[in-house]
Amino acid sequence: DTGVSQDPRHKITKRGQNVTFRCDPISEHNRLYWYRQTLGQGPEFLTYFQNEAQLEKSRLLSDRFSAERPKGSFSTLEIQRTEQGDSAMYLCASSLVNGNTIYFGEGSWLTVV
Amino acid sequence: QKEVEQNSGPLSVPEGAIASLNCTYSDRGSQSFFWYRQYSGKSPELIMFIYSNGDKEDGRFTAQLNKASQYVSLLIRDSQPSDSATYLCAVNPAQIRGGSNYKLTFGKGTLLTVNP
C-alpha cells in the first residue's frame, strides 16, 4: 500500500495557461475524490468517481475544470485558461465503497501568476 | 447551505494540558463526523471519526458527539508540541458504511499551538 500519489506536487503557471494534475489512488480503491483547499479554508469537495464513472460534481467545478478517470484507476484534473483565483492546493483522496474513511494524497499546489 | 463552524483560534495550551476543540454543524441529517490534523503546507491526516452519540477514545484523543445539539468536539490529553497544527472538523451527510460517499463538508479549522 503506497498511499494516494499526486503529481506534480507544485506547479506555477501563467494566467491563461492550462494545467493538469494526476492522482493515483490506493490500489483496489474504487472511489476517488478531488477537493480544493485555499489558504485559511478547509478543503472543498469538487467531484468524485466510482470506478470510471463521475458520479457527482460540485458547482465549484466550472466548465474550465474537467476530471477524468478513464480506466477506473488513476485520475486527471485539468484546468483550462487558469485564473489567479484557481491558486490552491488540489487534494485527491480515495476510498473503498464500503470503507470507513478516505485517504488523502499529499496534494498538488497550484500558483497562477 | 450546509455549514461547519469552528473557532479559528489560535488556541494556545501548555505542554501536558488538555486541548479542547469544538465544532458545530448546520445539517441535522449529517451522519458521520471526522477530525483531521493538518500541518502547515501538508495534506489533512485523519485522526478520528465518530457516528454515534457519546464519546469515542483513541489514545490521547477523544471525540465527542451530540447530534441533538449538532455539536462535535475533540479533546487532546497530555498535549505535546508535535500536536501543534490546524484541526479540521468535517461532516458527511451519509453513513460511513453501506456504499456511502465522502462528500465531506469541512470547517475552516482551528489552529492549535502547544507551548513547551
Contacts between the chains, C-beta under 8 A, distances in Angstrom:
chain1	res1	chain2	res2	distance
A	31	B	101	6.6
A	31	B	102	7.5
A	33	B	101	8.0
A	33	B	102	6.1
A	33	B	103	7.9
A	35	B	104	7.9
A	40	B	108	6.6
A	41	B	108	5.6
A	42	B	4	7.5
A	42	B	88	5.2
A	42	B	90	7.2
A	42	B	106	2.9
A	42	B	107	5.4
A	42	B	108	5.3
A	42	B	109	5.7
A	43	B	44	6.6
A	43	B	88	7.6
A	43	B	104	7.4
A	43	B	106	5.1
A	44	B	106	7.2
A	45	B	103	5.0
A	45	B	104	6.4
A	45	B	105	7.4
A	48	B	101	5.9
A	48	B	102	7.5
A	48	B	103	6.9
A	50	B	101	7.8
A	55	B	101	7.3
A	56	B	101	7.3
A	56	B	103	6.7
A	89	B	43	7.5
A	91	B	43	5.8
A	91	B	44	7.5
A	93	B	102	7.0
A	95	B	102	5.8
A	97	B	99	5.4
A	98	B	97	5.4
A	98	B	98	6.9
A	98	B	99	6.4
A	99	B	97	8.0
A	100	B	49	6.7
A	100	B	96	4.8
A	100	B	97	6.4
A	101	B	34	7.5
A	101	B	46	5.6
A	101	B	49	6.1
A	101	B	96	7.8
A	101	B	102	7.8
A	102	B	46	8.0
A	102	B	102	4.4
A	102	B	104	7.7
A	103	B	46	7.7
A	104	B	43	4.6
A	104	B	44	5.4
A	104	B	45	7.5
A	105	B	43	6.4
A	106	B	42	7.0
A	106	B	43	5.1
A	107	B	42	7.7
A	107	B	43	4.5
